């Protein structure tokens, strides 16, 4: 009897313990990994203390941030490219995601296809540019770029607007980005 009660108690404890969630590579509305909309450029050194930060230029005379900041894992994997604002306190304006471990709650990553995007996320708008198609999402700062090389031949050299139904399901993502401007 005591064994059964003890076993039930241990089972209860096991079920009530919360698992720690690792958000290091998760993408949500106002967050990517450990970065948020309110993260300043000055905080990057402490956030990525175990990684390598490469700046494309030194701090300018006015103490504004450089053009681009590249984040690499110590092992060499390219994680992110960050473009800062030109404000007096530089913040994050844009982030380009390189590492496929960064994933939305729905499981969309930089190695996903257009089918994954349209099946798992709400597409707001498709913007056609000279060489790419940009996929904007509803209620999200996350957006995707697909090269026109992924489109059927008749659409590659056409400058007219491309509709979502014209993009093949197997089209690969060229860029996965977040814009916080």
C-alpha positions in Angstrom: 0.0 0.0 0.0 2.8 2.4 0.9 4.6 1.6 -2.3 1.5 2.4 -4.3 1.0 5.7 -2.5 4.7 6.6 -2.9 4.5 5.7 -6.6 1.4 7.9 -7.1 3.1 10.7 -5.3 6.2 10.4 -7.5 4.0 10.3 -10.6 2.2 13.4 -9.4 5.5 15.3 -8.9 6.7 14.2 -12.3 3.5 15.4 -14.0 3.5 18.8 -12.3 7.1 19.7 -13.0 7.4 22.2 -15.8 9.9 21.6 -18.5 12.2 24.5 -19.3 11.6 25.7 -22.8 14.7 26.7 -24.8 13.8 29.8 -26.8 17.3 30.1 -28.3 16.0 29.4 -31.8 12.3 30.1 -31.7 10.6 32.8 -33.7 7.5 34.5 -32.4 5.7 37.8 -32.9 8.2 40.1 -31.2 11.1 37.7 -30.7 13.7 35.8 -32.6 15.8 33.6 -30.3 17.0 35.8 -27.5 16.4 39.0 -29.4 13.3 41.2 -29.1 12.1 44.4 -30.6 13.5 46.3 -27.6 17.0 44.8 -27.8 19.6 47.5 -28.4 22.7 46.9 -30.5 24.8 47.5 -27.4 23.2 44.4 -25.8 24.4 42.0 -28.6 27.8 41.5 -27.0 26.2 40.1 -23.8 23.4 38.1 -25.6 25.9 36.4 -28.0 28.8 36.2 -25.5 29.4 32.6 -26.4 29.3 33.3 -30.2 31.3 35.4 -32.6 30.1 38.9 -33.6 31.6 40.4 -36.8 30.9 44.0 -37.5 31.2 45.3 -41.1 32.7 48.6 -39.8 33.8 50.2 -36.6 31.6 52.5 -34.6 31.4 55.8 -36.3 32.3 59.1 -34.7 28.7 59.7 -33.6 28.7 56.3 -31.8 26.1 54.9 -34.2 26.2 51.3 -35.2 27.9 49.9 -38.3 26.1 48.9 -41.4 25.8 45.2 -40.7 26.5 42.8 -37.8 27.1 39.1 -38.5 26.5 36.6 -35.7 28.4 33.2 -36.0 28.4 30.3 -33.6 31.8 29.5 -32.2 31.8 26.4 -34.5 31.5 28.7 -37.5 27.8 28.4 -38.4 26.3 31.6 -39.6 23.3 32.4 -37.5 22.1 35.9 -38.3 22.8 39.2 -40.0 21.6 42.2 -38.1 21.1 45.7 -39.6 20.8 48.4 -36.9 18.8 51.6 -37.0 20.5 55.0 -37.3 18.9 56.2 -34.0 20.9 57.8 -31.2 20.5 54.5 -29.4 20.8 52.0 -32.2 18.2 49.2 -32.2 17.6 46.3 -34.5 16.0 47.2 -37.7 16.3 44.0 -39.8 17.4 40.5 -39.2 18.3 38.0 -41.9 18.1 34.4 -40.7 20.7 31.9 -42.0 20.5 29.0 -39.5 17.7 26.5 -40.1 17.4 25.9 -36.4 15.5 29.2 -36.1 11.9 28.1 -36.5 8.4 29.6 -36.2 6.0 27.9 -33.8 4.5 26.3 -36.9 7.8 24.8 -37.9 8.7 27.1 -40.9 12.5 27.6 -41.3 14.9 29.1 -43.9 15.0 25.6 -45.6 11.2 25.4 -45.9 9.3 25.7 -49.2 6.6 28.0 -50.3 4.1 25.2 -49.6 5.2 25.3 -45.9 4.6 29.0 -45.8 1.2 29.1 -47.3 0.0 26.0 -45.4 1.2 27.0 -42.0 1.2 30.8 -42.0 -1.2 33.5 -43.0 0.0 35.3 -46.2 -1.0 39.0 -46.3 0.6 40.1 -49.6 2.9 39.1 -52.4 5.2 41.8 -53.7 7.0 41.4 -57.0 10.4 43.0 -57.6 12.8 42.7 -60.5 14.5 39.5 -59.4 12.4 38.2 -56.4 9.0 37.8 -54.9 8.5 38.9 -51.3 5.9 37.2 -49.1 4.5 39.3 -46.3 2.6 37.7 -43.5 -0.5 38.9 -41.5 0.2 40.0 -38.0 4.0 39.3 -38.2 7.2 41.2 -38.9 8.6 38.0 -40.5 8.8 37.9 -44.3 10.3 35.7 -47.0 12.0 36.3 -50.3 11.8 33.8 -53.1 14.0 34.2 -56.2 12.2 34.4 -59.5 14.5 31.6 -60.6 12.2 29.4 -58.6 9.2 30.4 -60.7 8.0 29.0 -64.1 9.9 30.4 -67.0 7.1 32.6 -68.2 7.1 34.5 -64.9 10.8 35.0 -64.5 11.2 37.9 -66.9 7.8 39.3 -66.5 7.6 42.5 -64.4 3.8 42.2 -63.8 2.5 41.3 -60.4 2.8 37.7 -59.4 -0.1 36.1 -57.5 0.3 33.6 -54.7 -1.2 30.8 -56.8 1.5 31.2 -59.4 4.3 30.4 -57.0 5.1 26.7 -57.1 4.8 24.7 -53.9 8.4 23.5 -54.1 9.8 27.0 -54.5 12.7 27.4 -52.0 13.1 30.4 -49.7 16.0 32.7 -50.6 15.8 34.9 -47.6 13.9 34.7 -44.3 13.9 38.0 -42.6 12.4 40.1 -39.8 11.8 43.8 -40.1 11.4 45.8 -36.8 11.6 49.3 -38.2 
